[in-house]
Amino acid sequence: MNPVQKGILALIIANVIWGFASPIFKWSMGNIPPFTLAFLRFFLASIIMTVYLRGKIRLPRYDKKELLALLLYAQTGIVGNIIFFFFGLQLTLAMNAPVIASAAPIMIFLAAPFFLHEKLKTKKIIGMAVGTLGILAIVLEPIYYNGLDGNFLGNIFLVLATIAGAAGTLVGRKLFQEHDPINLMYWAFIIGAVTFAPFAAYEFGKDPTLYSSLNIQGITGIVFGAVFSSTIAYMCYGWGLSKIAASEASLFSYVDPIAGTVLAYFMLHEPITIPFIVGGALIFLGIYIAERRLHYHPLHRLWRKIENVVK
């Protein structure tokens, strides 16, 4: 398996885990507030990575531009993304999160001419327009049924989370290519934990029984967040991002909705509505029009590699 294919596998693993994250975190936040969950997630992940790396931890000896890029990556791809993601989950359906997040390529395509100096071709413009219609179909879904309620605001938060995640991909692309991705993620986790710490302290001040009242819901969210959704997924994503282009890495976000929708349907009994199906279809169609890549689905490429090995 060559480096690109290994990068593909790493991105698949990361996105499947993140797809599962939406229903698991929504369920967990019935017992633990969002900033406390976010803080513990990255604080414990930092400890796990410290043990994993042992004596291999290196202080980031980067120039000022790279240090700024690391800080921006942590504040957008981790802090900004997680804040809006958790706020959104508290208000709307968990299955909406990975579907809306799958629109990240649309946002990457829009920003590519400015940040990656890529030409914005006609097919990408058409693809972005179609994908945007898909986003609107899902975001505006609550209005179809209940008017301007909390679900609508929750969907807006999920869009903002996706924008923050796309920004992190753009900011971190060059950084992850030129430096050890695992070491970068380690310091990004620390930045995230430090950022969330005062907000978690505020939540504890409001409810001193917060930690003593944790049950299986809260503990599951903490363990899943620290071990899987943070340590394993971010390490896989950061490493995969170093092997392929940022615009291609974003295409793997369409793995999330499959995992997230299935788990949310069975775990939380969330309904799969017509606007949800139409919106998801339009988002994927938009990506296909823009890149003509859905037939290069990562599973297809891996399966072709397996066939070659068997032969």
Residue frames relative to the residue before (quaternion, step in Angstrom):
aa qw qx qy qz dx dy dz
M 1.0000 0.0000 0.0000 0.0000 0.00 0.00 0.00
N 0.3321 -0.7678 0.5142 0.1890 3.59 -0.63 1.11
P 0.7239 -0.4615 0.2822 0.4282 3.63 -1.23 0.31
V 0.6389 0.5268 -0.3368 0.4482 3.61 1.00 -0.78
Q 0.6726 0.4898 -0.2949 0.4698 3.59 0.93 -0.89
K 0.6204 0.5162 -0.3394 0.4832 3.58 1.10 -0.67
G 0.6248 0.5307 -0.3270 0.4702 3.56 1.08 -0.74
I 0.6228 0.5390 -0.3235 0.4657 3.57 1.06 -0.80
L 0.6644 0.5022 -0.3019 0.4640 3.59 0.90 -0.95
A 0.6431 0.5274 -0.3174 0.4555 3.58 0.98 -0.86
L 0.6737 0.4916 -0.2928 0.4678 3.58 0.98 -0.83
I 0.6002 0.5434 -0.3571 0.4658 3.60 1.09 -0.64
I 0.6611 0.5088 -0.3065 0.4584 3.59 0.85 -0.98
A 0.6604 0.5176 -0.3070 0.4490 3.57 0.88 -0.96
N 0.7275 0.4530 -0.2572 0.4464 3.57 0.82 -0.95
V 0.5912 0.5337 -0.3726 0.4763 3.61 1.12 -0.51
I 0.6433 0.5140 -0.3159 0.4714 3.59 0.96 -0.87
W 0.6872 0.4722 -0.2883 0.4707 3.58 0.88 -0.90
G 0.5907 0.5520 -0.3689 0.4585 3.58 1.16 -0.49
F 0.6608 0.4932 -0.2864 0.4878 3.57 1.04 -0.82
A 0.5764 0.6498 -0.3652 0.3349 3.57 1.13 -0.69
S 0.6268 0.5865 -0.3523 0.3730 3.60 0.90 -0.86
P 0.7311 0.3942 -0.2681 0.4881 3.66 0.64 -0.94
I 0.6377 0.5303 -0.3423 0.4416 3.60 1.01 -0.73
F 0.6890 0.4661 -0.2886 0.4741 3.60 0.87 -0.89
K 0.6191 0.5347 -0.3526 0.4543 3.61 0.99 -0.73
W 0.6520 0.5040 -0.2967 0.4825 3.56 0.99 -0.86
S 0.6782 0.5139 -0.2899 0.4381 3.58 0.93 -0.92
M 0.6735 0.5187 -0.3078 0.4273 3.58 0.99 -0.77
G 0.4634 0.6236 -0.4656 0.4237 3.54 1.28 0.28
N 0.7681 0.3224 -0.1692 0.5268 3.58 1.29 -0.28
I 0.7821 0.2164 -0.1104 0.5739 3.59 1.22 -0.43
P 0.4521 -0.7007 0.4751 0.2807 3.64 -0.85 0.90
P 0.6833 -0.5687 0.2889 0.3554 3.60 -1.14 0.68
F 0.7073 0.4584 -0.2977 0.4482 3.63 0.78 -0.89
T 0.6135 0.5279 -0.3487 0.4727 3.59 1.10 -0.63
L 0.6421 0.5101 -0.3144 0.4782 3.57 0.99 -0.85
A 0.6627 0.5045 -0.3081 0.4597 3.59 0.93 -0.88
F 0.6583 0.5130 -0.3113 0.4545 3.59 0.92 -0.91
L 0.6915 0.4718 -0.2858 0.4665 3.59 0.79 -1.02
R 0.5980 0.5814 -0.3528 0.4241 3.55 1.06 -0.76
F 0.7774 0.3477 -0.1919 0.4878 3.59 0.71 -1.02
F 0.5902 0.5563 -0.3704 0.4527 3.60 1.13 -0.53
L 0.6985 0.4470 -0.2670 0.4909 3.57 0.86 -0.97
A 0.6120 0.5411 -0.3496 0.4587 3.59 1.08 -0.69
S 0.6242 0.5352 -0.3341 0.4607 3.58 1.06 -0.74
I 0.6439 0.5125 -0.3153 0.4725 3.58 1.03 -0.82
I 0.6425 0.5257 -0.3192 0.4571 3.58 0.95 -0.90
M 0.6860 0.4757 -0.2862 0.4702 3.56 0.93 -0.89
T 0.5880 0.5611 -0.3669 0.4526 3.60 1.13 -0.61
V 0.6598 0.4918 -0.2916 0.4877 3.56 1.00 -0.89
Y 0.6623 0.5199 -0.3001 0.4484 3.56 0.97 -0.93
L 0.7333 0.4289 -0.2295 0.4751 3.57 0.89 -0.95
R 0.1222 -0.8300 0.5239 0.1471 3.55 1.21 -0.70
G 0.8519 -0.1136 0.0863 0.5039 3.61 -0.65 -1.06
K 0.5532 0.6447 -0.3791 0.3668 3.59 1.27 0.06
I 0.4580 0.6824 -0.4575 0.3395 3.59 1.26 -0.04
R 0.0694 -0.8018 0.5935 0.0081 3.52 -0.86 1.01
L 0.4713 -0.6330 0.5241 0.3202 3.54 -1.07 0.74
P 0.5032 -0.6825 0.4361 0.3014 3.59 -0.93 0.87
R 0.0709 -0.8082 0.5846 0.0040 3.58 -0.21 1.28
Y 0.2505 0.7726 -0.5331 0.2370 3.52 0.53 1.21
D 0.5527 -0.5696 0.4594 0.3987 3.56 -1.23 0.22
K 0.7416 -0.4378 0.2688 0.4313 3.56 -1.30 0.21
K 0.6417 0.5284 -0.3277 0.4490 3.59 1.00 -0.80
E 0.6785 0.4870 -0.2933 0.4653 3.58 0.98 -0.84
L 0.6259 0.5189 -0.3378 0.4743 3.58 1.04 -0.72
L 0.6372 0.5115 -0.3184 0.4805 3.57 1.04 -0.77
A 0.6378 0.5239 -0.3208 0.4646 3.58 1.02 -0.81
L 0.6382 0.5189 -0.3218 0.4689 3.59 1.01 -0.81
L 0.6578 0.5041 -0.3033 0.4703 3.57 0.94 -0.89
L 0.6676 0.4919 -0.2988 0.4722 3.59 0.94 -0.88
Y 0.6203 0.5371 -0.3448 0.4560 3.57 1.02 -0.76
A 0.6792 0.4946 -0.2915 0.4572 3.57 0.87 -0.97
Q 0.7111 0.4694 -0.2655 0.4511 3.58 0.93 -0.88
T 0.7133 0.3991 -0.2592 0.5145 3.60 1.14 -0.50
G 0.7650 0.4113 -0.2113 0.4483 3.56 0.57 -1.20
I 0.7523 0.3224 -0.1991 0.5389 3.60 1.16 -0.50
V 0.7702 0.3815 -0.2261 0.4584 3.60 0.38 -1.21
G 0.7068 0.4580 -0.2719 0.4655 3.59 0.70 -1.06
N 0.6540 0.5237 -0.3057 0.4523 3.55 0.93 -0.92
I 0.7109 0.4677 -0.2674 0.4521 3.59 0.80 -1.00
I 0.6202 0.5489 -0.3538 0.4346 3.61 0.95 -0.78
F 0.7268 0.4228 -0.2472 0.4815 3.57 0.73 -1.06
F 0.5988 0.5698 -0.3461 0.4438 3.57 1.14 -0.68
F 0.6999 0.4558 -0.2696 0.4794 3.59 0.84 -0.96
F 0.6276 0.5227 -0.3383 0.4675 3.59 0.98 -0.79
G 0.6593 0.5190 -0.3007 0.4534 3.56 0.98 -0.86
L 0.6596 0.5247 -0.3095 0.4403 3.56 0.94 -0.91
Q 0.6282 0.5524 -0.3364 0.4325 3.58 1.08 -0.67
L 0.7722 0.3919 -0.1762 0.4680 3.57 1.13 -0.61
T 0.8117 0.2239 -0.0957 0.5310 3.58 1.06 -0.61
L 0.7272 -0.4290 0.3093 0.4376 3.58 -1.33 -0.03
A 0.5271 -0.6485 0.4520 0.3119 3.57 -1.00 0.83
M 0.6551 0.5314 -0.3296 0.4240 3.60 0.98 -0.77
N 0.5653 0.5951 -0.3960 0.4118 3.62 1.18 -0.33
A 0.5987 0.6252 -0.3537 0.3542 3.57 1.06 -0.79
P 0.7413 0.3943 -0.2735 0.4693 3.66 0.61 -0.93
V 0.6108 0.5430 -0.3639 0.4469 3.61 1.11 -0.56
I 0.6605 0.4777 -0.3014 0.4947 3.57 0.94 -0.88
A 0.6460 0.5247 -0.3195 0.4532 3.60 0.99 -0.81
S 0.5996 0.5758 -0.3606 0.4231 3.59 1.14 -0.56
A 0.5880 0.5688 -0.3665 0.4431 3.58 1.28 -0.20
A 0.3441 0.7667 -0.4809 0.2499 3.60 1.24 0.08
P 0.6235 0.5349 -0.3706 0.4332 3.67 0.93 -0.70
I 0.5992 0.5630 -0.3642 0.4374 3.58 1.06 -0.72
M 0.6838 0.4731 -0.2730 0.4839 3.57 0.98 -0.88
I 0.6148 0.5348 -0.3405 0.4691 3.58 1.10 -0.71
F 0.6447 0.5265 -0.3222 0.4510 3.58 0.93 -0.90
L 0.6574 0.5223 -0.3039 0.4501 3.56 1.00 -0.87
A 0.7404 0.4175 -0.2202 0.4786 3.56 0.99 -0.87
A 0.4855 0.7185 -0.4108 0.2817 3.60 1.19 -0.50
P 0.6606 0.5114 -0.3456 0.4274 3.66 0.82 -0.80
F 0.7096 0.4663 -0.2554 0.4624 3.59 1.09 -0.69
F 0.7892 0.3269 -0.1537 0.4967 3.58 0.98 -0.86
L 0.7804 0.2968 -0.1590 0.5268 3.59 1.04 -0.73
H 0.3824 -0.7567 0.4501 0.2802 3.57 1.35 0.03
E 0.3939 0.6925 -0.4974 0.3434 3.55 1.03 0.86
K 0.4935 -0.6608 0.4759 0.3055 3.57 -1.05 0.74
L 0.3302 -0.7309 0.5645 0.1950 3.56 -1.01 0.84
K 0.1775 -0.8253 0.5319 0.0666 3.57 -0.16 1.31
T 0.6988 -0.4860 0.3347 0.4043 3.55 -1.30 0.41
K 0.6630 0.5137 -0.3187 0.4416 3.58 0.90 -0.89
K 0.6405 0.5114 -0.3342 0.4654 3.58 1.09 -0.64
I 0.6155 0.5365 -0.3435 0.4640 3.57 1.07 -0.71
I 0.6559 0.4951 -0.3011 0.4837 3.58 0.95 -0.90
G 0.6562 0.5215 -0.3089 0.4496 3.58 0.95 -0.89
M 0.6471 0.5137 -0.3131 0.4682 3.56 1.01 -0.82
A 0.6418 0.5269 -0.3233 0.4538 3.57 1.02 -0.80
V 0.6667 0.4892 -0.2962 0.4781 3.59 0.95 -0.89
G 0.6656 0.5056 -0.3009 0.4591 3.57 0.93 -0.89
T 0.6270 0.5369 -0.3324 0.4563 3.57 1.06 -0.74
L 0.6116 0.5356 -0.3455 0.4688 3.57 1.07 -0.69
G 0.6343 0.5309 -0.3215 0.4609 3.56 1.07 -0.75
I 0.6330 0.5221 -0.3240 0.4709 3.56 1.01 -0.84
L 0.6674 0.5083 -0.2975 0.4557 3.57 0.91 -0.94
A 0.6166 0.5596 -0.3504 0.4288 3.60 1.01 -0.77
I 0.7062 0.4412 -0.2562 0.4909 3.57 1.01 -0.83
V 0.6620 0.5179 -0.3081 0.4456 3.57 0.91 -0.94
L 0.7430 0.4069 -0.2161 0.4855 3.58 0.96 -0.89
E 0.3747 0.7683 -0.4585 0.2429 3.61 1.28 -0.10
P 0.6554 0.5198 -0.3467 0.4243 3.66 0.81 -0.83
I 0.6145 0.5578 -0.3554 0.4300 3.60 1.07 -0.68
Y 0.5886 0.5885 -0.3671 0.4153 3.57 1.11 -0.70
Y 0.7936 0.3310 -0.1348 0.4924 3.54 1.01 -0.88
N 0.8523 0.1598 -0.0273 0.4972 3.59 0.82 -0.99
G 0.5366 -0.6080 0.4295 0.3974 3.61 1.19 0.02
L 0.7345 -0.3972 0.3042 0.4584 3.58 -1.27 -0.36
D 0.1726 0.7951 -0.5590 0.1596 3.58 0.19 1.28
G 0.7761 -0.3605 0.2523 0.4517 3.55 -1.31 -0.18
N 0.5917 0.5846 -0.3745 0.4097 3.58 1.07 -0.63
F 0.6248 0.5373 -0.3347 0.4571 3.57 1.05 -0.78
L 0.6627 0.4900 -0.3016 0.4794 3.60 0.90 -0.92
G 0.6239 0.5432 -0.3344 0.4516 3.57 1.03 -0.77
N 0.6486 0.5098 -0.3120 0.4713 3.58 1.01 -0.79
I 0.6157 0.5345 -0.3384 0.4699 3.59 1.08 -0.73
F 0.6321 0.5253 -0.3248 0.4680 3.58 1.00 -0.82
L 0.6565 0.5111 -0.3123 0.4585 3.59 1.00 -0.80
V 0.6078 0.5269 -0.3494 0.4806 3.59 1.11 -0.61
L 0.6520 0.5066 -0.3083 0.4724 3.58 0.97 -0.87
A 0.6187 0.5361 -0.3381 0.4642 3.60 1.07 -0.72
T 0.6559 0.5106 -0.3033 0.4661 3.57 1.02 -0.83
I 0.6234 0.5304 -0.3289 0.4710 3.57 1.03 -0.78
A 0.6561 0.5053 -0.3057 0.4698 3.57 0.95 -0.90
G 0.6579 0.5096 -0.3092 0.4603 3.59 0.97 -0.82
A 0.6420 0.5130 -0.3157 0.4743 3.58 1.03 -0.81
A 0.6255 0.5313 -0.3284 0.4676 3.57 1.04 -0.78
G 0.6384 0.5268 -0.3215 0.4600 3.58 1.02 -0.80
T 0.6276 0.5364 -0.3299 0.4578 3.58 1.03 -0.79
L 0.6735 0.4973 -0.2867 0.4657 3.56 0.94 -0.90
V 0.6848 0.4892 -0.2811 0.4612 3.56 0.92 -0.95
G 0.7600 0.4354 -0.2104 0.4342 3.56 0.91 -0.94
R 0.4422 0.7367 -0.4395 0.2619 3.57 1.24 -0.37
K 0.7386 0.4109 -0.2411 0.4769 3.62 0.59 -1.10
L 0.6263 0.5601 -0.3273 0.4324 3.56 1.03 -0.83
F 0.7032 0.4597 -0.2656 0.4728 3.58 0.92 -0.92
Q 0.6125 0.5433 -0.3539 0.4521 3.58 1.17 -0.42
E 0.7683 0.4056 -0.1848 0.4595 3.56 1.00 -0.85
H 0.7789 0.2548 -0.1467 0.5539 3.61 1.21 -0.31
D 0.6775 -0.4862 0.3693 0.4101 3.55 -1.31 0.34
P 0.3864 -0.7646 0.4617 0.2299 3.64 -0.43 1.17
I 0.6365 0.5326 -0.3388 0.4432 3.59 1.03 -0.72
N 0.6513 0.5020 -0.3090 0.4779 3.56 0.99 -0.83
L 0.6299 0.5322 -0.3220 0.4651 3.56 1.04 -0.76
M 0.6680 0.4935 -0.3056 0.4656 3.57 0.92 -0.90
Y 0.5875 0.5807 -0.3635 0.4308 3.58 1.07 -0.72
W 0.7205 0.4249 -0.2500 0.4877 3.58 0.81 -1.00
A 0.6055 0.5405 -0.3593 0.4605 3.60 1.10 -0.57
F 0.6234 0.5291 -0.3335 0.4693 3.60 1.06 -0.74
I 0.6466 0.5164 -0.3206 0.4609 3.57 0.95 -0.87
I 0.6372 0.5132 -0.3218 0.4765 3.58 0.98 -0.85
G 0.6526 0.5167 -0.3084 0.4605 3.57 0.99 -0.84
A 0.6661 0.5038 -0.3028 0.4590 3.58 0.90 -0.94
V 0.6522 0.5068 -0.3118 0.4697 3.59 0.95 -0.87
T 0.6549 0.5188 -0.3119 0.4525 3.58 0.98 -0.82
F 0.7179 0.4471 -0.2521 0.4704 3.58 0.95 -0.87
A 0.5102 0.7066 -0.3987 0.2854 3.61 1.16 -0.59
P 0.7079 0.4498 -0.3101 0.4476 3.67 0.69 -0.88
F 0.6408 0.5149 -0.3281 0.4655 3.58 1.08 -0.65
A 0.6256 0.5154 -0.3261 0.4865 3.57 1.11 -0.72
A 0.6275 0.5304 -0.3291 0.4654 3.60 1.05 -0.77
Y 0.6285 0.5320 -0.3281 0.4630 3.57 1.05 -0.76
E 0.6547 0.5016 -0.3136 0.4705 3.59 0.96 -0.83
F 0.6417 0.5097 -0.3218 0.4742 3.58 1.05 -0.75
G 0.6278 0.5401 -0.3307 0.4526 3.60 1.05 -0.74
K 0.6563 0.4982 -0.3023 0.4793 3.56 1.11 -0.70
D 0.8013 0.0879 -0.0219 0.5913 3.58 1.12 -0.69
P 0.2124 -0.8243 0.5151 0.1004 3.62 0.08 1.28
T 0.6570 0.4993 -0.3172 0.4674 3.61 1.21 -0.36
L 0.3047 0.8094 -0.4678 0.1822 3.55 1.33 0.05
Y 0.7491 0.4057 -0.2314 0.4698 3.60 0.71 -1.04
S 0.6638 0.5065 -0.3135 0.4523 3.59 1.01 -0.75
S 0.7046 0.4598 -0.2644 0.4714 3.59 1.17 -0.47
L 0.3891 0.7247 -0.4877 0.2926 3.60 1.24 0.17
N 0.0960 -0.7793 0.6169 0.0536 3.55 -1.03 0.85
I 0.7997 -0.3007 0.1964 0.4811 3.58 -1.25 -0.25
Q 0.6010 0.5679 -0.3636 0.4291 3.60 1.10 -0.64
G 0.7174 0.4486 -0.2546 0.4682 3.54 0.72 -1.07
I 0.6593 0.5162 -0.3093 0.4507 3.57 0.94 -0.90
T 0.6242 0.5372 -0.3364 0.4567 3.59 1.02 -0.78
G 0.6588 0.5108 -0.3080 0.4585 3.57 0.95 -0.88
I 0.6534 0.5157 -0.3109 0.4587 3.58 0.98 -0.86
V 0.6880 0.4777 -0.2825 0.4676 3.59 0.84 -1.00
F 0.6666 0.4887 -0.3085 0.4707 3.58 0.85 -0.93
G 0.6732 0.5135 -0.2975 0.4410 3.57 0.93 -0.90
A 0.7199 0.4584 -0.2574 0.4532 3.58 0.86 -0.97
V 0.7566 0.4037 -0.2110 0.4691 3.56 0.84 -1.01
F 0.8084 0.3060 -0.1414 0.4826 3.55 0.70 -1.12
S 0.7710 0.3959 -0.2223 0.4466 3.58 0.49 -1.20
S 0.7209 0.3763 -0.2496 0.5257 3.60 1.14 -0.46
T 0.7748 0.3839 -0.2317 0.4456 3.58 0.26 -1.25
I 0.7621 0.3851 -0.2273 0.4683 3.59 0.52 -1.15
A 0.7128 0.4731 -0.2799 0.4357 3.60 0.74 -1.03
Y 0.6933 0.4642 -0.2956 0.4653 3.60 0.84 -0.91
M 0.6236 0.5216 -0.3480 0.4669 3.60 1.03 -0.68
C 0.6521 0.5018 -0.3100 0.4763 3.59 0.98 -0.85
Y 0.6764 0.4986 -0.2945 0.4551 3.56 0.93 -0.92
G 0.6674 0.5032 -0.3044 0.4569 3.57 0.88 -0.92
W 0.6665 0.4852 -0.3013 0.4792 3.57 0.98 -0.82
G 0.6574 0.5104 -0.3090 0.4602 3.58 0.97 -0.85
L 0.6273 0.5557 -0.3227 0.4400 3.55 1.06 -0.82
S 0.6516 0.5244 -0.3133 0.4497 3.57 1.13 -0.62
K 0.6918 0.4978 -0.2665 0.4501 3.59 1.26 -0.36
I 0.7942 0.1736 -0.1035 0.5731 3.61 1.14 -0.48
A 0.6768 -0.5108 0.3467 0.4010 3.58 -1.28 0.32
A 0.6240 -0.5688 0.3899 0.3674 3.57 -1.16 0.65
S 0.6674 0.4997 -0.3129 0.4550 3.59 0.93 -0.86
E 0.6535 0.4855 -0.3109 0.4905 3.60 1.15 -0.59
A 0.6162 0.5533 -0.3448 0.4418 3.59 1.03 -0.77
S 0.6499 0.5361 -0.3199 0.4334 3.57 0.99 -0.79
L 0.5773 0.6075 -0.3773 0.3941 3.59 1.16 -0.50
F 0.6182 0.5707 -0.3455 0.4156 3.58 1.15 -0.53
S 0.4860 0.6737 -0.4340 0.3487 3.58 1.25 -0.13
Y 0.5978 0.5661 -0.3879 0.4145 3.62 1.17 -0.29
V 0.4926 0.6096 -0.4532 0.4247 3.61 1.26 0.13
D 0.5824 0.6364 -0.3541 0.3610 3.59 1.08 -0.79
P 0.6997 0.5010 -0.3173 0.3985 3.64 0.66 -1.00
I 0.6087 0.5566 -0.3616 0.4346 3.57 1.03 -0.70
A 0.6986 0.4548 -0.2644 0.4849 3.57 0.83 -1.03
G 0.6959 0.5014 -0.2799 0.4313 3.58 0.87 -0.96
T 0.6646 0.5095 -0.3067 0.4524 3.57 0.94 -0.88
V 0.6546 0.5145 -0.3145 0.4559 3.57 0.92 -0.91
L 0.6994 0.4628 -0.2829 0.4655 3.60 0.82 -0.97
A 0.6524 0.5123 -0.3207 0.4572 3.62 0.95 -0.82
Y 0.6337 0.5387 -0.3285 0.4475 3.58 1.03 -0.77
F 0.7587 0.3797 -0.2091 0.4863 3.59 0.84 -0.96
M 0.7132 0.4650 -0.2636 0.4534 3.59 1.00 -0.79
L 0.8046 0.2445 -0.1022 0.5314 3.58 0.91 -0.97
H 0.3572 -0.7620 0.4660 0.2732 3.59 1.33 -0.09
E 0.2551 0.7735 -0.5329 0.2292 3.56 0.96 0.90
P 0.4603 -0.7073 0.4623 0.2722 3.61 -0.97 0.80
I 0.3047 -0.7076 0.6046 0.2021 3.55 -1.15 0.69
T 0.1264 -0.8437 0.5212 0.0212 3.58 -0.22 1.30
I 0.6744 -0.4873 0.3738 0.4098 3.55 -1.32 0.27
P 0.6600 0.4891 -0.3354 0.4612 3.68 0.81 -0.83
F 0.6217 0.5427 -0.3370 0.4532 3.58 1.06 -0.74
I 0.6742 0.4869 -0.2910 0.4730 3.59 0.90 -0.93
V 0.6638 0.5019 -0.3014 0.4655 3.57 0.91 -0.95
G 0.6611 0.5164 -0.3059 0.4503 3.57 0.92 -0.92
G 0.6636 0.5020 -0.3028 0.4648 3.57 0.91 -0.91
A 0.6501 0.5219 -0.3122 0.4556 3.56 0.98 -0.87
L 0.6647 0.5038 -0.3015 0.4621 3.59 0.97 -0.84
I 0.6222 0.5338 -0.3416 0.4595 3.58 1.03 -0.74
F 0.6919 0.4640 -0.2802 0.4769 3.59 0.87 -0.94
L 0.6225 0.5294 -0.3372 0.4676 3.58 1.08 -0.73
G 0.6353 0.5346 -0.3247 0.4530 3.55 1.03 -0.80
I 0.6444 0.5045 -0.3154 0.4804 3.58 1.00 -0.83
Y 0.6486 0.5263 -0.3150 0.4507 3.58 0.98 -0.85
I 0.6566 0.5043 -0.3075 0.4691 3.57 0.93 -0.90
A 0.6898 0.5059 -0.2827 0.4339 3.56 0.92 -0.94
E 0.8413 0.2043 -0.0552 0.4973 3.56 0.89 -0.94
R 0.2561 -0.7719 0.5339 0.2313 3.59 1.21 -0.42
R 0.4500 0.7362 -0.3965 0.3134 3.56 1.05 0.80
L 0.4943 0.6869 -0.4548 0.2776 3.63 1.09 -0.33
H 0.6358 0.5111 -0.3520 0.4590 3.59 1.12 -0.51
Y 0.6370 0.4501 -0.3346 0.5288 3.57 1.31 -0.04
H 0.0934 0.8235 -0.5494 0.1066 3.55 1.04 0.79
P 0.5757 -0.6305 0.3896 0.3453 3.63 -0.86 0.87
L 0.6366 0.5235 -0.3411 0.4521 3.59 0.99 -0.73
H 0.6175 0.5448 -0.3403 0.4540 3.56 1.08 -0.74
R 0.6779 0.4922 -0.2925 0.4612 3.57 0.92 -0.92
L 0.6535 0.5004 -0.3157 0.4721 3.57 1.01 -0.77
W 0.6395 0.5304 -0.3246 0.4520 3.57 1.01 -0.82
R 0.6257 0.5305 -0.3297 0.4673 3.57 1.05 -0.80
K 0.6366 0.5183 -0.3240 0.4702 3.58 1.06 -0.78
I 0.6427 0.5219 -0.3215 0.4596 3.59 0.98 -0.84
E 0.6311 0.5375 -0.3297 0.4519 3.57 0.99 -0.86
N 0.6519 0.5222 -0.3117 0.4529 3.58 0.98 -0.86
V 0.6432 0.5205 -0.3134 0.4661 3.57 1.07 -0.82
V 0.6509 0.5238 -0.3092 0.4544 3.58 0.98 -0.92
K 0.6624 0.5060 -0.3056 0.4601 3.55 0.98 -0.86
